[in-house]
Amino acid sequence: MAKLSGKAAVVTGASKGIGAAIALGLAKDGASVIVNYASSAKGAESVVAKIKAGGGNAKAVHADVSKPAEAKQLIDAAVSEFGRIDILVNNAAVYDFVPLHQVTEEHFDRMFDLNVRGLLFATQAAAGAFGDRGGSIINIGSMASLSPPPGGSVYSATKGAVDVLTRGLAAELGPKRILVNAVLPGPVETEGTQSMAEWDQFKATLLSQTPLGRVGQPRDIAPVVSFLASEDAGWITGQIIPVAGGLR
């Protein structure tokens, strides 16, 4: 039996990149998956089609989780579709690196609204829906919280907030049998990073600091999330886990 058989999961921001890989990985391990998207319906439906082609169960659901009401609607959609929710992966995020003198209120609010507020209210809704059996929440942070790059102060601050929320919520929700952990990817090659003008230079710099000698791929992150969502990780909570090829 697959290790997540009978479980139901929501993955935010799952239409591409790391989120898509996580959704595919959870489904491969037996979970039914809500593939959330904010703008790319086509991408989300493609992920759903791949899951169904592999014999899994999935549905694409639109929601902008930076809006608390929509975050709750997303969790409600999982319960309506699958009759339960056991796993929430808070993956949806935006990033934009600019120097201090170019930081605007819009830049600040855009990242904190999704990366922090969205994560918090999706977690609030999921925690209320898990029921007595508890559940697992996996937050996708970033190595930027541990080593903020130049020009990335605001983004790094949002990911530092994710680390703090992970630890605080793990302590608060533990008595309800809810596990809360964070996975911190290093540089991962996705559609988003490849579109960055400075990606090649950024990648070359980080390669020299990565003992395993390569940047990550979405498939490097997904198995760690599946493990944390499984019964094998039932004694792990409040942990901040770098998945970055040894990058420090």
ZADO-1210 file (C-alpha; in nm, 4 decimals, padded with zeros to 6 digits):
<atoms>
<atom x="00.0000" y="00.0000" z="00.0000" code="MET" pos="1"/>
<atom x="00.1273" y="00.3481" z="-00.0901" code="ALA" pos="2"/>
<atom x="00.2357" y="00.5439" z="00.2160" code="LYS" pos="3"/>
<atom x="-00.0228" y="00.8203" z="00.1650" code="LEU" pos="4"/>
<atom x="-00.3103" y="00.5966" z="00.0578" code="SER" pos="5"/>
<atom x="-00.6441" y="00.7302" z="00.1806" code="GLY" pos="6"/>
<atom x="-00.5023" y="01.0776" z="00.2543" code="LYS" pos="7"/>
<atom x="-00.6213" y="01.4030" z="00.0987" code="ALA" pos="8"/>
<atom x="-00.3840" y="01.6911" z="00.0301" code="ALA" pos="9"/>
<atom x="-00.3960" y="02.0542" z="-00.0786" code="VAL" pos="10"/>
<atom x="-00.0915" y="02.2019" z="-00.2509" code="VAL" pos="11"/>
<atom x="-00.1014" y="02.5773" z="-00.3010" code="THR" pos="12"/>
<atom x="00.0621" y="02.7229" z="-00.6084" code="GLY" pos="13"/>
<atom x="00.0790" y="02.3819" z="-00.7741" code="ALA" pos="14"/>
<atom x="00.0381" y="02.4653" z="-01.1427" code="SER" pos="15"/>
<atom x="00.4121" y="02.4587" z="-01.2132" code="LYS" pos="16"/>
<atom x="00.7607" y="02.4291" z="-01.0690" code="GLY" pos="17"/>
<atom x="00.8128" y="02.2955" z="-00.7185" code="ILE" pos="18"/>
<atom x="00.4401" y="02.2946" z="-00.6417" code="GLY" pos="19"/>
<atom x="00.3586" y="02.0808" z="-00.9448" code="ALA" pos="20"/>
<atom x="00.6332" y="01.8327" z="-00.8544" code="ALA" pos="21"/>
<atom x="00.5012" y="01.8116" z="-00.4985" code="ILE" pos="22"/>
<atom x="00.1449" y="01.7500" z="-00.6170" code="ALA" pos="23"/>
<atom x="00.2656" y="01.4759" z="-00.8516" code="LEU" pos="24"/>
<atom x="00.4772" y="01.3206" z="-00.5765" code="GLY" pos="25"/>
<atom x="00.1965" y="01.3162" z="-00.3214" code="LEU" pos="26"/>
<atom x="-00.0360" y="01.1570" z="-00.5754" code="ALA" pos="27"/>
<atom x="00.2240" y="00.8963" z="-00.6681" code="LYS" pos="28"/>
<atom x="00.2410" y="00.8059" z="-00.2994" code="ASP" pos="29"/>
<atom x="-00.1348" y="00.7562" z="-00.2869" code="GLY" pos="30"/>
<atom x="-00.2856" y="01.0894" z="-00.1791" code="ALA" pos="31"/>
<atom x="-00.5802" y="01.2570" z="-00.3482" code="SER" pos="32"/>
<atom x="-00.4648" y="01.6075" z="-00.4348" code="VAL" pos="33"/>
<atom x="-00.6183" y="01.9515" z="-00.4781" code="ILE" pos="34"/>
<atom x="-00.3970" y="02.1314" z="-00.7294" code="VAL" pos="35"/>
<atom x="-00.4365" y="02.4987" z="-00.6439" code="ASN" pos="36"/>
<atom x="-00.3634" y="02.7802" z="-00.8869" code="TYR" pos="37"/>
<atom x="-00.4124" y="03.1552" z="-00.8924" code="ALA" pos="38"/>
<atom x="-00.3573" y="03.2365" z="-01.2603" code="SER" pos="39"/>
<atom x="-00.2544" y="02.9310" z="-01.4655" code="SER" pos="40"/>
<atom x="-00.5607" y="02.7117" z="-01.5083" code="ALA" pos="41"/>
<atom x="-00.3935" y="02.5408" z="-01.8033" code="LYS" pos="42"/>
<atom x="-00.0894" y="02.4486" z="-01.5947" code="GLY" pos="43"/>
<atom x="-00.3018" y="02.3172" z="-01.3084" code="ALA" pos="44"/>
<atom x="-00.5177" y="02.1071" z="-01.5402" code="GLU" pos="45"/>
<atom x="-00.2000" y="01.9640" z="-01.6954" code="SER" pos="46"/>
<atom x="-00.0820" y="01.8526" z="-01.3506" code="VAL" pos="47"/>
<atom x="-00.4247" y="01.7000" z="-01.2811" code="VAL" pos="48"/>
<atom x="-00.4153" y="01.5155" z="-01.6136" code="ALA" pos="49"/>
<atom x="-00.0729" y="01.3680" z="-01.5312" code="LYS" pos="50"/>
<atom x="-00.1955" y="01.2533" z="-01.1902" code="ILE" pos="51"/>
<atom x="-00.5043" y="01.0897" z="-01.3387" code="LYS" pos="52"/>
<atom x="-00.2974" y="00.9272" z="-01.6136" code="ALA" pos="53"/>
<atom x="-00.0951" y="00.7629" z="-01.3376" code="GLY" pos="54"/>
<atom x="-00.4082" y="00.6298" z="-01.1720" code="GLY" pos="55"/>
<atom x="-00.4363" y="00.9024" z="-00.9093" code="GLY" pos="56"/>
<atom x="-00.7137" y="01.1360" z="-00.8000" code="ASN" pos="57"/>
<atom x="-00.6860" y="01.5136" z="-00.8327" code="ALA" pos="58"/>
<atom x="-00.8803" y="01.8308" z="-00.8971" code="LYS" pos="59"/>
<atom x="-00.7667" y="02.1795" z="-00.9951" code="ALA" pos="60"/>
<atom x="-00.9092" y="02.4571" z="-00.7764" code="VAL" pos="61"/>
<atom x="-00.8640" y="02.8291" z="-00.8308" code="HIS" pos="62"/>
<atom x="-00.7941" y="03.0406" z="-00.5226" code="ALA" pos="63"/>
<atom x="-00.5773" y="03.3400" z="-00.4432" code="ASP" pos="64"/>
<atom x="-00.4633" y="03.2399" z="-00.0957" code="VAL" pos="65"/>
<atom x="-00.3378" y="03.5915" z="-00.0228" code="SER" pos="66"/>
<atom x="-00.7096" y="03.6584" z="00.0354" code="LYS" pos="67"/>
<atom x="-00.8197" y="03.4829" z="00.3562" code="PRO" pos="68"/>
<atom x="-01.1711" y="03.4123" z="00.2288" code="ALA" pos="69"/>
<atom x="-01.0335" y="03.2361" z="-00.0775" code="GLU" pos="70"/>
<atom x="-00.7846" y="03.0409" z="00.1337" code="ALA" pos="71"/>
<atom x="-01.0760" y="02.9049" z="00.3353" code="LYS" pos="72"/>
<atom x="-01.2721" y="02.8277" z="00.0202" code="GLN" pos="73"/>
<atom x="-00.9747" y="02.6249" z="-00.1042" code="LEU" pos="74"/>
<atom x="-00.9705" y="02.4083" z="00.2077" code="ILE" pos="75"/>
<atom x="-01.3480" y="02.3739" z="00.1958" code="ASP" pos="76"/>
<atom x="-01.3169" y="02.2557" z="-00.1659" code="ALA" pos="77"/>
<atom x="-01.0853" y="01.9736" z="-00.0555" code="ALA" pos="78"/>
<atom x="-01.3300" y="01.8591" z="00.2123" code="VAL" pos="79"/>
<atom x="-01.6173" y="01.8792" z="-00.0364" code="SER" pos="80"/>
<atom x="-01.4280" y="01.6868" z="-00.3044" code="GLU" pos="81"/>
<atom x="-01.2554" y="01.4223" z="-00.0928" code="PHE" pos="82"/>
<atom x="-01.4529" y="01.4228" z="00.2318" code="GLY" pos="83"/>
<atom x="-01.1461" y="01.5162" z="00.4354" code="ARG" pos="84"/>
<atom x="-00.8122" y="01.6934" z="00.4377" code="ILE" pos="85"/>
<atom x="-00.4977" y="01.5494" z="00.5945" code="ASP" pos="86"/>
<atom x="-00.2110" y="01.7427" z="00.4352" code="ILE" pos="87"/>
<atom x="-00.1543" y="02.1083" z="00.3498" code="LEU" pos="88"/>
<atom x="00.1517" y="02.2147" z="00.1555" code="VAL" pos="89"/>
<atom x="00.1958" y="02.5922" z="00.1663" code="ASN" pos="90"/>
<atom x="00.3969" y="02.6378" z="-00.1507" code="ASN" pos="91"/>
<atom x="00.2425" y="02.9449" z="-00.3178" code="ALA" pos="92"/>
<atom x="00.4853" y="03.2359" z="-00.3136" code="ALA" pos="93"/>
<atom x="00.6252" y="03.5198" z="-00.5185" code="VAL" pos="94"/>
<atom x="00.9783" y="03.6520" z="-00.5304" code="TYR" pos="95"/>
<atom x="01.1285" y="03.9672" z="-00.6735" code="ASP" pos="96"/>
<atom x="01.4794" y="04.0877" z="-00.5952" code="PHE" pos="97"/>
<atom x="01.5358" y="04.4633" z="-00.5955" code="VAL" pos="98"/>
<atom x="01.7861" y="04.6880" z="-00.4143" code="PRO" pos="99"/>
<atom x="01.6689" y="04.8833" z="-00.1110" code="LEU" pos="100"/>
<atom x="01.6266" y="05.2134" z="-00.2944" code="HIS" pos="101"/>
<atom x="01.3797" y="05.0489" z="-00.5338" code="GLN" pos="102"/>
<atom x="01.1603" y="04.8880" z="-00.2676" code="VAL" pos="103"/>
<atom x="00.8028" y="05.0183" z="-00.2818" code="THR" pos="104"/>
<atom x="00.4947" y="04.9587" z="-00.0710" code="GLU" pos="105"/>
<atom x="00.3478" y="04.7562" z="-00.3579" code="GLU" pos="106"/>
<atom x="00.6607" y="04.5357" z="-00.3737" code="HIS" pos="107"/>
<atom x="00.6537" y="04.4810" z="00.0029" code="PHE" pos="108"/>
<atom x="00.2794" y="04.4137" z="00.0267" code="ASP" pos="109"/>
<atom x="00.2721" y="04.1785" z="-00.2726" code="ARG" pos="110"/>
<atom x="00.5266" y="03.9439" z="-00.1179" code="MET" pos="111"/>
<atom x="00.4073" y="03.9575" z="00.2421" code="PHE" pos="112"/>
<atom x="00.0417" y="03.9203" z="00.1382" code="ASP" pos="113"/>
<atom x="00.1048" y="03.5873" z="-00.0357" code="LEU" pos="114"/>
<atom x="00.4191" y="03.4483" z="00.1265" code="ASN" pos="115"/>
<atom x="00.3136" y="03.5178" z="00.4855" code="VAL" pos="116"/>
<atom x="-00.0528" y="03.6142" z="00.5149" code="ARG" pos="117"/>
<atom x="-00.1602" y="03.3540" z="00.2588" code="GLY" pos="118"/>
<atom x="00.0320" y="03.0814" z="00.4379" code="LEU" pos="119"/>
<atom x="-00.1108" y="03.1795" z="00.7766" code="LEU" pos="120"/>
<atom x="-00.4749" y="03.1852" z="00.6737" code="PHE" pos="121"/>
<atom x="-00.4527" y="02.8676" z="00.4649" code="ALA" pos="122"/>
<atom x="-00.3045" y="02.7032" z="00.7738" code="THR" pos="123"/>
<atom x="-00.5808" y="02.8433" z="00.9927" code="GLN" pos="124"/>
<atom x="-00.8471" y="02.6991" z="00.7637" code="ALA" pos="125"/>
<atom x="-00.6742" y="02.3607" z="00.7350" code="ALA" pos="126"/>
<atom x="-00.6203" y="02.3311" z="01.1102" code="ALA" pos="127"/>
<atom x="-00.9921" y="02.3817" z="01.1610" code="GLY" pos="128"/>
<atom x="-01.0754" y="02.1151" z="00.9026" code="ALA" pos="129"/>
<atom x="-00.8341" y="01.8374" z="01.0020" code="PHE" pos="130"/>
<atom x="-01.0527" y="01.7105" z="01.2836" code="GLY" pos="131"/>
<atom x="-00.9509" y="01.4872" z="01.5745" code="ASP" pos="132"/>
<atom x="-00.7184" y="01.2739" z="01.3623" code="ARG" pos="133"/>
<atom x="-00.4841" y="01.5718" z="01.3141" code="GLY" pos="134"/>
<atom x="-00.2824" y="01.6381" z="01.0031" code="GLY" pos="135"/>
<atom x="00.0416" y="01.7580" z="00.8517" code="SER" pos="136"/>
<atom x="00.1338" y="02.1057" z="00.7329" code="ILE" pos="137"/>
<atom x="00.4491" y="02.1496" z="00.5265" code="ILE" pos="138"/>
<atom x="00.5631" y="02.5044" z="00.4541" code="ASN" pos="139"/>
<atom x="00.7944" y="02.5675" z="00.1609" code="ILE" pos="140"/>
<atom x="01.0457" y="02.8222" z="00.2823" code="GLY" pos="141"/>
<atom x="01.3805" y="02.9152" z="00.1324" code="SER" pos="142"/>
<atom x="01.7489" y="02.9101" z="00.2137" code="MET" pos="143"/>
<atom x="01.7180" y="03.2865" z="00.1690" code="ALA" pos="144"/>
<atom x="01.5850" y="03.2995" z="00.5262" code="SER" pos="145"/>
<atom x="01.9220" y="03.1735" z="00.6504" code="LEU" pos="146"/>
<atom x="02.1469" y="03.3603" z="00.4082" code="SER" pos="147"/>
<atom x="01.9681" y="03.6590" z="00.2511" code="PRO" pos="148"/>
<atom x="02.1182" y="03.7569" z="-00.0860" code="PRO" pos="149"/>
<atom x="02.1783" y="04.1195" z="-00.1861" code="PRO" pos="150"/>
<atom x="01.8607" y="04.2724" z="-00.3218" code="GLY" pos="151"/>
<atom x="01.6497" y="04.0023" z="-00.1608" code="GLY" pos="152"/>
<atom x="01.5854" y="04.1547" z="00.1800" code="SER" pos="153"/>
<atom x="01.2068" y="04.1713" z="00.1534" code="VAL" pos="154"/>
<atom x="01.1723" y="03.8243" z="00.0033" code="TYR" pos="155"/>
<atom x="01.4123" y="03.6836" z="00.2615" code="SER" pos="156"/>
<atom x="01.2137" y="03.8535" z="00.5380" code="ALA" pos="157"/>
<atom x="00.8979" y="03.6768" z="00.4223" code="THR" pos="158"/>
<atom x="01.0789" y="03.3439" z="00.4342" code="LYS" pos="159"/>
<atom x="01.2205" y="03.4248" z="00.7781" code="GLY" pos="160"/>
<atom x="00.8612" y="03.4806" z="00.8871" code="ALA" pos="161"/>
<atom x="00.7731" y="03.1372" z="00.7476" code="VAL" pos="162"/>
<atom x="01.0418" y="02.9792" z="00.9666" code="ASP" pos="163"/>
<atom x="00.9070" y="03.1548" z="01.2764" code="VAL" pos="164"/>
<atom x="00.5471" y="03.0655" z="01.1954" code="LEU" pos="165"/>
<atom x="00.6505" y="02.7028" z="01.1466" code="THR" pos="166"/>
<atom x="00.8062" y="02.6799" z="01.4909" code="ARG" pos="167"/>
<atom x="00.5317" y="02.8755" z="01.6650" code="GLY" pos="168"/>
<atom x="00.2446" y="02.6885" z="01.5038" code="LEU" pos="169"/>
<atom x="00.4125" y="02.3526" z="01.5681" code="ALA" pos="170"/>
<atom x="00.4125" y="02.4350" z="01.9395" code="ALA" pos="171"/>
<atom x="00.0539" y="02.5585" z="01.9311" code="GLU" pos="172"/>
<atom x="-00.0971" y="02.2839" z="01.7177" code="LEU" pos="173"/>
<atom x="00.0973" y="01.9855" z="01.8494" code="GLY" pos="174"/>
<atom x="-00.1643" y="01.9043" z="02.1150" code="PRO" pos="175"/>
<atom x="-00.4172" y="01.8754" z="01.8312" code="LYS" pos="176"/>
<atom x="-00.1982" y="01.6132" z="01.6595" code="ARG" pos="177"/>
<atom x="-00.1077" y="01.8585" z="01.3833" code="ILE" pos="178"/>
<atom x="00.2528" y="01.8510" z="01.2647" code="LEU" pos="179"/>
<atom x="00.4070" y="02.1647" z="01.1174" code="VAL" pos="180"/>
<atom x="00.7429" y="02.1596" z="00.9399" code="ASN" pos="181"/>
<atom x="00.9230" y="02.3649" z="00.6785" code="ALA" pos="182"/>
<atom x="01.1350" y="02.2614" z="00.3824" code="VAL" pos="183"/>
<atom x="01.3941" y="02.5145" z="00.2677" code="LEU" pos="184"/>
<atom x="01.4963" y="02.4656" z="-00.0953" code="PRO" pos="185"/>
<atom x="01.8157" y="02.6184" z="-00.2201" code="GLY" pos="186"/>
<atom x="01.8284" y="02.7417" z="-00.5798" code="PRO" pos="187"/>
<atom x="01.5921" y="02.5268" z="-00.7856" code="VAL" pos="188"/>
<atom x="01.5650" y="02.5373" z="-01.1616" code="GLU" pos="189"/>
<atom x="01.2020" y="02.6117" z="-01.2485" code="THR" pos="190"/>
<atom x="01.0116" y="02.8061" z="-01.5111" code="GLU" pos="191"/>
<atom x="01.0238" y="03.1051" z="-01.2787" code="GLY" pos="192"/>
<atom x="01.3953" y="03.1041" z="-01.2048" code="THR" pos="193"/>
<atom x="01.4817" y="03.0437" z="-01.5701" code="GLN" pos="194"/>
<atom x="01.2914" y="03.3600" z="-01.6609" code="SER" pos="195"/>
<atom x="01.5086" y="03.5716" z="-01.4292" code="MET" pos="196"/>
<atom x="01.7475" y="03.7930" z="-01.6241" code="ALA" pos="197"/>
<atom x="02.0245" y="03.7225" z="-01.3744" code="GLU" pos="198"/>
<atom x="01.9580" y="03.3476" z="-01.3390" code="TRP" pos="199"/>
<atom x="02.2720" y="03.2245" z="-01.5149" code="ASP" pos="200"/>
<atom x="02.4964" y="03.4491" z="-01.3065" code="GLN" pos="201"/>
<atom x="02.3081" y="03.3642" z="-00.9875" code="PHE" pos="202"/>
<atom x="02.3341" y="02.9923" z="-01.0618" code="LYS" pos="203"/>
<atom x="02.7072" y="03.0099" z="-01.1329" code="ALA" pos="204"/>
<atom x="02.7692" y="03.1884" z="-00.8027" code="THR" pos="205"/>
<atom x="02.5711" y="02.9363" z="-00.6006" code="LEU" pos="206"/>
<atom x="02.7238" y="02.6348" z="-00.7708" code="LEU" pos="207"/>
<atom x="03.0598" y="02.7262" z="-00.6222" code="SER" pos="208"/>
<atom x="02.8997" y="02.7233" z="-00.2744" code="GLN" pos="209"/>
<atom x="02.7111" y="02.3941" z="-00.3157" code="THR" pos="210"/>
<atom x="02.9033" y="02.0783" z="-00.2184" code="PRO" pos="211"/>
<atom x="02.6904" y="01.8564" z="-00.4429" code="LEU" pos="212"/>
<atom x="02.7861" y="02.0708" z="-00.7401" code="GLY" pos="213"/>
<atom x="02.4496" y="02.1449" z="-00.9010" code="ARG" pos="214"/>
<atom x="02.1359" y="02.3480" z="-00.8523" code="VAL" pos="215"/>
<atom x="01.8208" y="02.1707" z="-00.7454" code="GLY" pos="216"/>
<atom x="01.5348" y="02.0378" z="-00.9518" code="GLN" pos="217"/>
<atom x="01.1701" y="02.0267" z="-00.8383" code="PRO" pos="218"/>
<atom x="01.2003" y="01.6480" z="-00.8102" code="ARG" pos="219"/>
<atom x="01.4604" y="01.6987" z="-00.5353" code="ASP" pos="220"/>
<atom x="01.2056" y="01.8728" z="-00.3120" code="ILE" pos="221"/>
<atom x="00.8961" y="01.6586" z="-00.3654" code="ALA" pos="222"/>
<atom x="01.0140" y="01.3364" z="-00.1917" code="PRO" pos="223"/>
<atom x="01.1034" y="01.5263" z="00.1253" code="VAL" pos="224"/>
<atom x="00.7538" y="01.6726" z="00.1371" code="VAL" pos="225"/>
<atom x="00.5980" y="01.3292" z="00.0847" code="SER" pos="226"/>
<atom x="00.8062" y="01.1915" z="00.3698" code="PHE" pos="227"/>
<atom x="00.6995" y="01.4706" z="00.6056" code="LEU" pos="228"/>
<atom x="00.3366" y="01.4083" z="00.5105" code="ALA" pos="229"/>
<atom x="00.3619" y="01.0369" z="00.5884" code="SER" pos="230"/>
<atom x="00.3292" y="00.8370" z="00.9081" code="GLU" pos="231"/>
<atom x="00.7066" y="00.7814" z="00.8944" code="ASP" pos="232"/>
<atom x="00.7459" y="01.1449" z="01.0034" code="ALA" pos="233"/>
<atom x="00.4947" y="01.1214" z="01.2866" code="GLY" pos="234"/>
<atom x="00.7516" y="01.2253" z="01.5500" code="TRP" pos="235"/>
<atom x="00.8819" y="01.5261" z="01.3575" code="ILE" pos="236"/>
<atom x="00.7394" y="01.8737" z="01.4072" code="THR" pos="237"/>
<atom x="00.8663" y="02.2307" z="01.4320" code="GLY" pos="238"/>
<atom x="01.1659" y="02.1501" z="01.2112" code="GLN" pos="239"/>
<atom x="01.3274" y="02.3720" z="00.9496" code="ILE" pos="240"/>
<atom x="01.4845" y="02.1373" z="00.6969" code="ILE" pos="241"/>
<atom x="01.7248" y="02.2676" z="00.4294" code="PRO" pos="242"/>
<atom x="01.7070" y="02.0724" z="00.1026" code="VAL" pos="243"/>
<atom x="01.9814" y="02.2466" z="-00.0868" code="ALA" pos="244"/>
<atom x="02.2679" y="02.0174" z="-00.1794" code="GLY" pos="245"/>
<atom x="02.4709" y="02.1317" z="00.1194" code="GLY" pos="246"/>
<atom x="02.4465" y="02.5031" z="00.0379" code="LEU" pos="247"/>
<atom x="02.5045" y="02.7200" z="00.3444" code="ARG" pos="248"/>
</atoms>
